[in-house]
Amino acid sequence: MPRKEYTPEQIINELREAEVLIAQGSAISIDCKKIGVSDYTHYRWRKEYGGMRVDQVHRLKELEQENSRLKRLVADLSLDNSILKEAAQGNS
């Protein structure tokens, strides 16, 4: 069975739908089948996106992208620094 990719907006809507069903007294496993995801996926989504609004999710994704870009930048600068140190030791 092919894996379906969900956007953050879809995930939040699915979580809200599941919360409504759970509040009505339905079991989590039955609710997960109704929205088309496994129990594990539901709990993982709830852990990552639970209680968030769509705009907060967009900001989170932006920050994650910026963080990964900055980590790459630091790694590149550290590599350049170590190369320069080795070159300076070779000239002595």
N, C-alpha and C positions, 0 to 999 in steps of 0.2 A: 504494500500500500504506500503510495507516495506521501511524502511529508509535506504538510501545508505550512507555509510561512504566514504568521500573523503580524500585522503592524501593531505598534503600541496602542493605537486607538482601538483596534479590534480587541486586543487583550483586555483593556480596561472595560470595554463594553461587555465582554464575556464574563469578566469577574463580577461586574455589577449584576448581571443577569443571574449568575450563580448565587450571589449573596441574597438576592430576592427569593430565589427558590429555597435556599437554606433557611431563611427567616420564616418561610411558610411551613417549615417543619419537614422538609424533604431531606433525604440522606445525601451526603456529599457525592458518593459514588454514582448515584442515580442522576444527580444534577450534572456531573461531569459527562455522562453519556449523552444527556440532552444537549449540551453545548458542543459536544464532539471532541472532547479532549480526555486524556487519561487523568487519574487521580494525581499522579506524580507531576504532570504538567500543571494542573490546577494549583497544587501547593507551591510549585516553583514560581509560577506567575504571581501568586499571592504574596510570596516572600519578596519578590522583586518590585512589583507594582502595587501592592496592597495599599489602599487609602490614597493613592496618587490621582491627580487630575491630569488631563491630557497635556496641558501646558507645562506641568511639572515634568512629565516624561520627556517632552521635547527638550527642555533645559538640561535634564539628566543626560540625554544622548549627546547634546552639544558639549557638555563638560567632559564626558568620556572621550569624545573625539579630540578635544583640546588637550586632555591629559595624555593621551597616547602620542600626539604630535610633540608635546613637550618632552616626553620620555625619550623619543627618538632623537630629538635635538640634543638632549643631555648626553645620550650615548655617543652621538657623533662627535660632540665637543670633547668628551673624555677620551675617545680614541685619538683624535687629533692631538690632544695634550700629551698622551703617552708616546705617540710617534715623535713629537717634537723633543720630548725628554730623551728618548733613545738616540735621536740624531745629535742632540747636544752632548751626550756622553761619548759618542763616537768621535766627535771633533776634538775632544780633550786629549 
